[in-house]
């Protein structure tokens, strides 16, 4: 495999692990970037731009990163709170009056970020066109009755997170979340990251698709992990909250369709380079190339202080969330106990670890089974850990 890019001395293990992902773990096309203390130490890419193609992945190739974008979306309410524009302990209806319908009047802004709002699924699913129109999704979650008493439990809001966070930001600022990120985060920091891919950037995006991982071997260092029966049954049962949460858009959208790529869907439609993910997380925890850090110390504490923990009503495993971010644990292994970030279903990952100064972004076009702990991403995380 022709791996391109750069690696700083001491981080060669990351390049080795990245190459092995192609040799042993079924990688098709991917990129990984790592920052340490605001300085880029790893920037690698290899394989094909399209999961089913032959054109090489280029230095500027971007991909849909699915839920890895949730961590960038979560930064917006936290930054608005930091600026005094949003109160995390205010009812959501303070900014979005229609949301209080059907028993949601006590849902707090922090509940949206911590997956405690009780609306991970919809009684009536949305078509792909409705999901993307900017109106139907917010109206549907505003009218939805909660599946549990809000604030008392948690369950991953896999798709509805798009309309919950997106509409909160629009009501509080008058701007869509995609525009807010472009103007306040991406352009100042020089990030390749979008909710809603601009037409003049469309030539850079590759095709994603599902791929079957190879069987684990002794050489790969991977273990064959059999999911718990309860997890398997939850994903198979069309009436389970798990299936309904992930299936809030029905039929499942064509993620390679231009209309989907231009939609602003913070739950699943983030588009980025690995470099863009890593650089954004690096800026959350410290200055980058002369730019001031995004998160003040108090905001960083909010991001990675546990708000939800234990059995997840949707993912059917124990999960841990801060305000908008998954926290290090068995369900989502990151670098260490203080790490915070977000994986994307199928592979992609972005996170930061303030204690070590590390920020990592990983992007792939070959989507393998799994929601939170992809073996390719985990191999890269282990390699980073070994370099510290």
N, C-alpha and C positions, 0 to 999 in steps of 0.2 A: 504494500500500500504506500502510495506517494503522499506522505504527510508533509504539509507545508505550514510555514509560519515560524514563530520564534519561541524559544524557551530560555529563561534566565538561568544562570548557573545555580544548581541546587534543586531545580524543579524538573530535572530530566525524567524522573519517575512518572510524571504526568504524561509526558510524550510517549513513554513506553506503554503505559496503560491505555492511552488513546489508540495507539497502533494495535494493541491486542484486542481492543473492542472490534476492530474490523476482522482480525484473524480468527477470533474465537467466539465472539458474542453477537455475530450477525449484523453488525453495523453496515449501512449502505452509504450514507452521507451524513457528516456531522461536523461540528466545531466546538471547541472548548476554549474558554478564556478565564484567566485567574489574575486578580489584582491582589497585591499585598501592600498595605499601608499607602494606598492610593497610587501605587506604581504597577503597571502591567508587567507580569512576570511570565505569563503563558498566553499564547495566541496561536492556536492551531486549527487547521481544517483539512479535510480529506474526503475522498469518495466522490459520489456523484451528486449533482445539484438536485436532480429528481430521483425519488425513490425507485422509479421504474425506468430510468434513463441512463445515458452514457456521458452526458456533458459534465465536465468536472465541476465540483464545488469551487466557487471563486472566493476571493478575499472578501467580497461584499455580498455574498449570498445570504438571503434572509429566509426564515421559515416561520410558519405558524407554531407557536409554542404552547398552545392550549392553556391549561391552568397555571403554567409558570407565569403568565401575565397577571394573575391575581395579585401577586406580591407587588407589582408596579402599580396596579390600580389602588391597592390599599394605602399606598403612600399618599394619595391625594387627600382623603379625609384626615389623615394624620397631619399633613402639612397645613390643611385648613384649620385644624384645631390649634396647631402651633402658632398660626397667625391670628388666632382669636375669631375666626369666621365660623367655626362649627364647634358646638359643645358636645363632647362624646357622651355625656350623661343626660342630654336632652332627649325627649321623645322624638322619633323620626318625624312625627306629624308636625313638629315645630317648623320644619323646613318643607314638608310634603304633606299637607293636610289630608289629602285623600287616603293616605296610607293607614290611617287609624281605623278604617272600616273593619267590621267583623272580628272584633276582639284584639286588634293590634295597637290600641291606643297607648299601651305602656311599653311598646318596643322602643328601646333606646338605640341611639346611633352605634354605641359600642356592641350591641347585640348583632347588628348587621355584620360588623367586622369579625366577630367571634363565632359566627355561624349558630347563633342562639335565637334568631328571629322566628323560627318555627315555620318558615315557608320555603322549604327546599324543593317542593314540587307544586304542580298546578293541577287543579281539578280538570281544566281543559288545556291540553297541550297547544303549543303555538306552532304554526307552520314556519319553515325557514324564512319566508318573506316577512311574516309577522314578527319573528324574533329580531329581525334586522331593521325594522322600520322606525325604531326609536319611540314608538307610542304604545304599541300593543303589549310589549313586555312590562313596562311600568304599570299600565292599567291592570294587567292580569295579577301582578303581585300585590298591588294595592287592594284589589277586591278579594284576594284569597284569604280564606280562614286559616289560621295556624293549625299545624298538625300536633302541636303540643303547646303548653302555656309558655309564651315567649319569655326568655330569660332564665328558665328553669332547667334547660337541658340543651344539648347541642347536636347538630347533624349537618354534615357537609352540604352547603348550598351550591351544588355543582354547576348548575346552569342559571338559576334565579339570581345568583350573585351579580350577573351582568346588569340586570335591571334595578336591583336594590342599590348597588353602589353607584351605578351610572346616573340614576335619577336623583339620588341624594346630592351628588355633585352638581348636577344641572340646576336643581332647585336652589342650592346654596350659593352658586357662583354665576348662574346665567350662561355657563359654557358647558358643552359636552365634555365628558371625561377625556375623550381622545384629543380634543382641542386643548384642554387644560394641560395635559401631559406634554403635548407638543410645544406649547408656549412657555410653560413654567419649568419643565424638567428636561425634555429631550433636546430642544434647541440649545439652551444654555450649556448643557453638558456634552453636546455633540453625540447623542445616542442614536443608534439605529434601533428604534422601538416605536411601534404604532399600535393604537386601536383605531382601525380604519386606514388601510394602506393607501397612500396618495397615488394618483394615476402615474405620476412621473417616477415612482419607485417600483412600479409593478413588474418591470423587466428583471428585477433582482430576485424575485421570489421563486423558490423551488416547489416541487410537488411533494406532498407528504402521502404516506400510505401505510397500511398495516403490514407487518412482516412477522413471520414466525421465528422466534429465537432458536438457535441450534440447541440440541440436547447438551446439558452440562457434561463436561469432561474433567478429568483430573488436571489437565493442563490449564483449563480456563479458570480454575479456582472457584467456580460457582457451584452452589449446592442446588439440587432439585428440591424446591420448596413446594409442598402440597398445601394449597389454601384450605383453611378450615371449612368444614362442610357448611356451616352457617353462612359464610361469605359466598360460597359457590351458589347456594340455594337462593340467597338474596339477589344475586345478579341474574339468576335464571327466572325467578318468579316475576311475571309482568305486573303483578299487583303490589309488589314490595315497594317500600319507600325508596329503596336503593334504585331500582329500575326506573321508578317514576321521576326521581331527582335527575338522573342522567338523561332521561328521555323526555325532559320538559319541552324539547323541540322535536317535533315528529312530523314527517320522517326526518331522520338524522341528516343534517345538512351536508352538502358536498363542500368539504373544507378547501378544495382546490378551485372552487368556483369564484369568479371575480367579484360577484355580488357579496359573497360571504366575506371575502378578504377586505372589502371596503366597509363592512359593518363594524360598528363600535360595540363589541361584545367583550367586556372585561373578564368574564368568567372563562372564556374559551378561545377568544379570537386574537390574542396578542400576537404580534409579528415582530421578530427581532433577530439580531445576530447574537451569538454567544458573547461577543465583546460588549454589545449594548446592555445585556442583562448584567454581566459582571460589573461593568462601569457604573451602572445605576446603583447596585448594591454597595459598591465601594464608596459611592458618594453619600449613601445613607449613614455610613459609619465614620467618615472622615473626609478631609479635603482631597480632591483629585485634580492634578494638573493646575493648581492655582484657584480652582473653584471651591467655594465654601461648602462645607458639608450640608447635606439636605436636612438631616434630623438633628435637632438640638438634643443634648443628653436626656432630657426628660421625655422627649418623643421617642428616642431609641428605646428607653425603658418601657414605654407603652407597647411598642411593637413586639417586644420579646418577653413580656411578663405574661405568665399563663392566665388565660381567661376561661378556657374550656379544656377539660381533660376527662378521660374515661371513655366508656363505650359510646361510639358515634352512631347515631340512629340511622345514618345513611351508609357510611362505609363499613359498618358492622365490625369494626376493630376499635381498639383504644387509640384515640388521637389526641393531640395537644395543639391548641391554638393560642397565640397572642392576639393582638388586635390586627387582624388581617393576614397573619402569617402562621404557617405551620412551624412548630418548634421541634427541636431535636428529640427523637425518641424512636422506639422500635418501628412504628408505622412510617416514619419519615426520617430516616437516619441522615443527619447532616454532619458537620465537622466535629461539634462538641456540644456540651450542655447549654452554652450561651448562644448557639447559632439560631438564626431565624431565616425563613425563606419560603419558597413554594415550588413544588414539582408540577409538571404537566403530565396528564395521563398519557402514557405511551413512551415517556422518556425524558423530555426536557426538564431542566432544573436551574433555579437561580437562588442563591442564598448569600448571607454574610455571617461572619463570625468575628464579632468585635474584639474578643480576647486575643486572637492571633492576627487581626487586621486583614483577614482573608475574605475575598468576595469571588464567587465562582458563577459562571454562566455556561450552560451546556445546551446545545440545540441539535436535534436530529430530525431526519425526514423519515426514518424507519420506525414506525410506532409499534412497539411490542406490548404484550399484555401486561397489565399492572397500572396502578394509579399513583403510588407514592414512592416506590423504592426500586427503580429500574436498575438492573444489574450493571449496565454500562455506566450510568451516572455514578453508581456506588463505587465502581472500580476507580473512577477518577477522583472521587472524594477520598478514598483510602490512599491513593497516590499522593494527593496534596498533604494529607496527614503525615505520611511518611517523610515528606520533605521539610517538615517544620522542626 
